[in-house]
Amino acid sequence: QGGFRDVAVKVVVNGQVSAGYRLENISVFPPIITVFASNPELVRALPGVIETQPLNLQDAKEDISTRLALNLPTDITIVGSQTVEVKVDVSPIQTSVTLSNQPVEVVGLPPGWNAVVAPQTVDVIVSGPLPLLDALTPQDVIIKVDVSKLQAGTYQLTPLVNVLIEKIVIESILPSAIEVTLYPPGAPIPTP
């Protein structure tokens, strides 16, 4: 007659995902398998869980989808498919960094005009995947104030921030406004 039993599948993993990434989820399908042995005692003696062959996660940077065989004791067989489907979700760790003293560039200044900017630098807080932030340089973030439609005078302008790397988000600019004073050609510029 023999013996049948339903047992859970446990995924065995080796190694660590790449630095800057995290392991989010491991799913297995089917999560429960039916095993059979001609000797019912063998089936009853099982611990209630069958492990997969090891899955290597060393330096993984992206999702993994694969089929794994099961580590079966002698004289025990699986009813149905001999492998299980394993999905591993790996994603970059999200964090934020502050880029200090980023220069502010004035654009749209008519020829011969002068602009005095205060402050001349800002701090920018950006967030995104840790591997991208680690690779970010100050040159990848461009801060501008556009004066193309303005007359002579003093203005409080909101700087425009452009990040040259995708998936990086601007969280905050400190200060959030820049004082810009525009002087037409020939106008004396006060020394600070």
TAZIZI-V926263 format. One record per backbone hydrogen bond with DSSP energy under -1.0 kcal/mol. NH is the residue of the N-H (numbers start at 1). CO is the residue of the C=O. E is the energy in kcal/mol with one decimal. If there is no record, write none. Layout:
((NH;CO;E) (NH;CO;E))
This chain:
((3;37;-3.0) (5;35;-1.9) (7;33;-2.9) (8;48;-2.1) (9;31;-2.5) (10;50;-2.7) (14;55;-3.0) (18;60;-2.1) (21;18;-1.8) (22;91;-2.9) (24;89;-3.2) (25;89;-1.1) (27;87;-2.8) (29;85;-2.7) (33;7;-2.7) (35;5;-3.0) (36;77;-2.8) (37;3;-1.9) (42;39;-1.2) (44;40;-2.2) (45;41;-1.8) (46;43;-1.2) (50;8;-3.0) (52;10;-2.2) (53;69;-2.7) (55;12;-2.6) (57;14;-3.5) (59;16;-2.6) (60;57;-2.4) (64;88;-2.3) (66;86;-2.5) (68;84;-2.6) (71;51;-3.3) (72;70;-1.3) (76;73;-1.5) (77;36;-2.8) (79;34;-3.0) (84;68;-2.4) (85;29;-3.2) (86;66;-3.4) (87;27;-2.7) (88;64;-3.1) (89;25;-3.0) (91;22;-2.2) (93;20;-2.9) (95;128;-2.4) (97;126;-2.5) (99;124;-3.4) (102;122;-3.4) (104;120;-2.2) (105;143;-2.9) (107;145;-2.7) (113;110;-1.9) (114;183;-2.5) (116;181;-2.4) (118;179;-2.6) (122;102;-2.2) (123;174;-3.0) (124;99;-2.6) (125;172;-2.7) (126;97;-2.6) (127;169;-2.6) (128;95;-2.4) (130;93;-3.9) (133;129;-2.3) (134;130;-2.6) (140;137;-2.1) (141;138;-1.4) (142;162;-2.9) (144;160;-2.7) (145;105;-2.4) (147;107;-2.9) (150;147;-1.8) (153;182;-1.5) (155;180;-2.8) (157;178;-3.3) (160;144;-3.3) (162;142;-2.7) (164;140;-3.1) (169;127;-3.1) (171;125;-3.0) (172;125;-1.6) (174;123;-3.1) (178;157;-3.3) (179;118;-2.6) (180;155;-3.0) (181;116;-2.5) (182;153;-3.2) (183;114;-3.0) (187;184;-2.1))
